[in-house]
Amino acid sequence: MTHIQDDIKLAYIIAISIMMLFVAFIVLIVVLYNKRQLFFIQQQQLKEAEHQNQLLQKELEKQKVLEQERERISHDMHDDLGAGISALKLQAEFLRQRAEDEELQTDIDELLKTSEEMNISMREMLWSLNSGNDTLGSFTDYAILYTENFLKKTRIILYSECEDIIDETPISTELRRNLFLCLKEAVNNVYKHSHADTLRLSFSQNKNKFSMKISDNGIGISKGQPEGNGLRNMKRRMNELAGEYKVLSESSGTSLIFEVEV
């Protein structure tokens, strides 16, 4: 009887040992499988990261080529076109001094005016092409300088202010160009239509939001007056930038507000 009980105990021990070995084997298989799966996922992530890095590298190389081409065009325009406009202007001034006919002098004056306008347009294009100007500081500085030069021969007095502008904040060439064209159109509208004697440029930055405000003390925009091409173009440009555009007009003047993410 004792011998049988010993055999039963031994059988139980052997059975439990086999079960434990089986469980340990299953656990080992699961651990090895999980490690293999983890290794496979890591390899896939590594390949994906390498692929993304290659795409990023190609994009950076493409951007570098584009910037180099912009710089080349900028230099060519400055050296060739700029020199040609300057030579044309000098020649026109020389002819004007020698011309005696008043009608001819008037024509030469128009030629001088056109050459000056071409020179200004060329400087704007050079500024637009230069990738070194793709910052908020560069934009606000040039915007103020342009407005000062535009209003120089008018009776409109310019006031400008910048609030919390981080000069080094990067902006895209597209954003910089469209903001400048909105500013240019707005300043031209003030000169042509507002009958104002003051214009205020206000720039502000709140984290990643940039605001440009152009205000005048003119006659305002009459209620019911149809929207002109200039206002429609500004609205279209701001829509393309996913920005906001507001017109606040009263009898005491008009304010145009442009807001974009930077």
C-alpha positions in Angstrom: 0.0 0.0 0.0 2.8 2.4 0.9 4.6 1.4 -2.3 1.5 2.3 -4.4 1.2 5.7 -2.6 4.8 6.4 -3.3 4.3 5.6 -7.0 1.2 7.9 -7.1 3.2 10.7 -5.5 6.0 10.2 -8.0 3.5 10.2 -10.8 2.0 13.5 -9.5 5.5 15.0 -9.2 6.4 13.9 -12.7 3.1 15.2 -14.1 3.5 18.6 -12.4 7.1 18.8 -13.6 6.1 18.1 -17.1 3.3 20.7 -16.9 5.8 23.3 -15.5 8.2 22.5 -18.3 5.5 22.8 -20.9 4.3 26.1 -19.4 7.9 27.3 -19.3 8.3 26.2 -22.9 5.2 28.1 -23.9 6.3 31.2 -22.1 9.7 31.0 -23.8 8.1 30.7 -27.2 5.9 33.7 -26.5 8.8 35.8 -25.2 10.9 34.9 -28.3 8.0 35.6 -30.6 7.4 39.0 -29.0 11.1 39.8 -29.2 11.1 38.9 -32.8 8.0 41.0 -33.5 9.5 43.9 -31.6 12.7 43.5 -33.6 10.7 43.4 -36.8 8.7 46.6 -35.9 11.9 48.4 -34.9 13.5 47.4 -38.3 10.4 48.7 -40.1 10.5 51.9 -38.1 14.2 52.3 -38.9 13.5 51.7 -42.6 10.7 54.2 -42.5 12.8 56.8 -40.7 15.6 56.3 -43.3 13.1 56.7 -46.1 11.7 59.9 -44.5 15.2 61.2 -44.0 16.0 60.5 -47.6 12.9 62.4 -48.7 13.7 65.3 -46.4 17.3 65.4 -47.7 16.0 65.5 -51.3 13.5 68.3 -50.3 16.3 70.3 -48.6 18.5 69.8 -51.7 15.6 71.0 -53.9 15.1 74.0 -51.7 18.8 74.8 -51.8 18.8 74.6 -55.6 15.8 76.9 -55.7 17.5 79.4 -53.4 20.6 79.3 -55.4 18.6 80.0 -58.6 16.8 82.9 -56.9 20.1 84.4 -55.8 21.5 84.0 -59.3 18.4 85.7 -60.8 18.7 88.4 -58.2 22.3 89.1 -58.9 21.8 89.1 -62.7 18.9 91.6 -62.4 20.9 93.8 -60.1 24.0 93.7 -62.4 22.4 93.8 -65.8 19.0 95.3 -65.6 19.9 97.7 -62.8 22.9 99.0 -64.7 20.8 99.4 -67.9 18.1 101.4 -66.1 20.8 103.6 -64.5 22.4 104.2 -67.9 19.0 105.0 -69.5 18.2 107.5 -66.7 21.6 109.2 -67.1 21.2 109.5 -70.8 17.7 110.9 -70.4 18.9 113.5 -68.0 21.7 114.5 -70.4 19.3 114.8 -73.2 16.9 116.9 -71.1 19.7 119.4 -70.4 20.3 119.8 -74.1 16.7 119.9 -75.2 15.2 123.3 -75.9 11.7 122.3 -77.1 9.3 122.2 -74.2 7.3 119.3 -75.6 10.5 117.3 -75.9 11.4 118.1 -72.4 8.0 116.9 -71.2 8.5 113.6 -73.1 12.0 113.2 -71.5 10.5 113.9 -68.0 8.0 111.1 -68.6 10.9 108.9 -69.6 12.7 109.8 -66.4 9.6 109.0 -64.4 9.2 105.7 -66.1 12.8 104.8 -65.5 12.5 105.6 -61.8 9.3 103.5 -61.5 11.2 100.6 -63.2 14.1 101.1 -60.7 11.6 100.9 -57.8 9.9 97.8 -59.2 13.3 96.1 -59.7 14.3 96.8 -56.1 11.0 95.3 -55.0 11.6 92.2 -57.1 15.2 91.9 -55.7 13.9 92.1 -52.2 11.2 89.5 -52.9 13.8 87.1 -54.5 16.3 87.3 -51.7 15.7 84.4 -49.3 17.7 86.2 -46.6 14.7 88.5 -46.2 12.4 85.6 -45.1 11.9 86.9 -41.6 9.4 89.2 -39.9 12.0 91.7 -39.0 13.0 92.1 -42.7 9.4 92.4 -43.8 8.5 95.1 -41.2 11.6 97.1 -42.0 11.0 97.0 -45.7 7.3 97.7 -45.4 8.0 100.9 -43.4 10.8 101.9 -45.8 8.6 101.4 -48.8 5.7 103.3 -47.3 8.0 106.2 -46.3 9.3 106.4 -49.9 5.9 106.2 -51.4 4.5 109.0 -49.2 7.6 111.1 -49.5 6.1 113.4 -52.2 2.6 113.5 -50.7 1.1 115.5 -47.8 0.3 112.3 -45.9 2.3 111.9 -42.7 3.4 108.3 -41.8 3.4 106.9 -38.2 4.7 103.4 -37.6 4.9 101.1 -34.6 6.0 97.5 -33.9 4.8 95.6 -30.9 6.5 92.4 -29.6 8.0 91.6 -33.0 10.6 88.8 -32.9 12.8 89.9 -35.8 14.2 86.4 -36.4 10.8 84.7 -36.8 11.0 82.8 -40.2 8.3 83.3 -42.8 7.9 81.9 -46.2 8.7 83.8 -49.4 5.0 83.4 -50.5 3.7 84.9 -47.2 6.2 87.8 -47.3 5.4 88.6 -50.9 1.6 88.4 -50.5 1.7 90.5 -47.3 3.8 93.1 -49.1 1.4 93.3 -52.1 -1.5 93.8 -49.6 0.4 96.6 -48.0 1.2 98.1 -51.3 -2.4 98.1 -52.5 -3.6 99.5 -49.1 -1.2 102.4 -49.1 -2.0 103.2 -52.7 -5.7 103.2 -51.8 -5.1 105.6 -49.0 -3.2 107.9 -51.3 -5.8 107.8 -54.1 -9.2 107.7 -52.3 -9.0 108.5 -48.6 -8.2 112.3 -48.6 -6.3 111.5 -45.4 -3.3 113.4 -44.1 -2.0 110.7 -41.7 -1.4 107.0 -42.2 -0.4 104.6 -39.4 1.3 101.3 -39.9 1.1 98.9 -36.9 2.8 95.6 -36.7 2.3 93.2 -33.7 3.2 89.5 -32.9 1.5 87.3 -30.4 3.3 84.0 -30.3 2.7 82.5 -33.8 0.1 85.1 -34.9 1.3 88.2 -36.8 -0.9 91.2 -37.4 -0.5 94.2 -39.8 -2.8 97.1 -39.5 -3.0 100.1 -41.9 -5.1 103.0 -40.7 -5.9 106.4 -42.0 -7.9 109.4 -40.9 -9.7 109.9 -44.2 -13.3 110.0 -45.3 -13.8 106.2 -44.9 -15.7 103.9 -47.2 -19.3 104.7 -47.9 -21.9 102.1 -46.9 -23.2 100.2 -49.9 -20.1 101.2 -52.0 -19.2 98.3 -54.3 -16.0 96.5 -53.4 -13.2 97.4 -55.8 -10.5 95.2 -57.4 -8.0 96.3 -54.8 -10.0 95.0 -51.8 -11.0 91.8 -53.6 -7.3 91.1 -54.4 -6.3 91.6 -50.8 -9.1 89.3 -49.6 -8.0 86.7 -52.2 -4.4 86.9 -51.1 -5.3 86.5 -47.4 -7.5 83.5 -48.2 -4.5 81.9 -50.0 -2.5 82.4 -46.9 -5.3 81.0 -44.7 -5.2 84.3 -42.9 -7.8 86.8 -41.8 -8.7 90.2 -43.4 -10.9 92.9 -41.8 -12.1 96.3 -43.0 -13.2 98.8 -40.3 -14.5 102.0 -41.9 -16.0 105.1 -40.3 -16.4 108.7 -41.2 -13.1 109.3 -39.3 -11.1 106.9 -41.4 -10.5 103.3 -42.4 -8.4 100.5 -40.9 -7.4 97.4 -42.8 -6.2 94.5 -40.6 -4.3 91.5 -41.8 -3.6 88.5 -39.6 -1.6 85.3 -40.4 0.0 82.4 -38.7 3.8 82.5 -38.7 
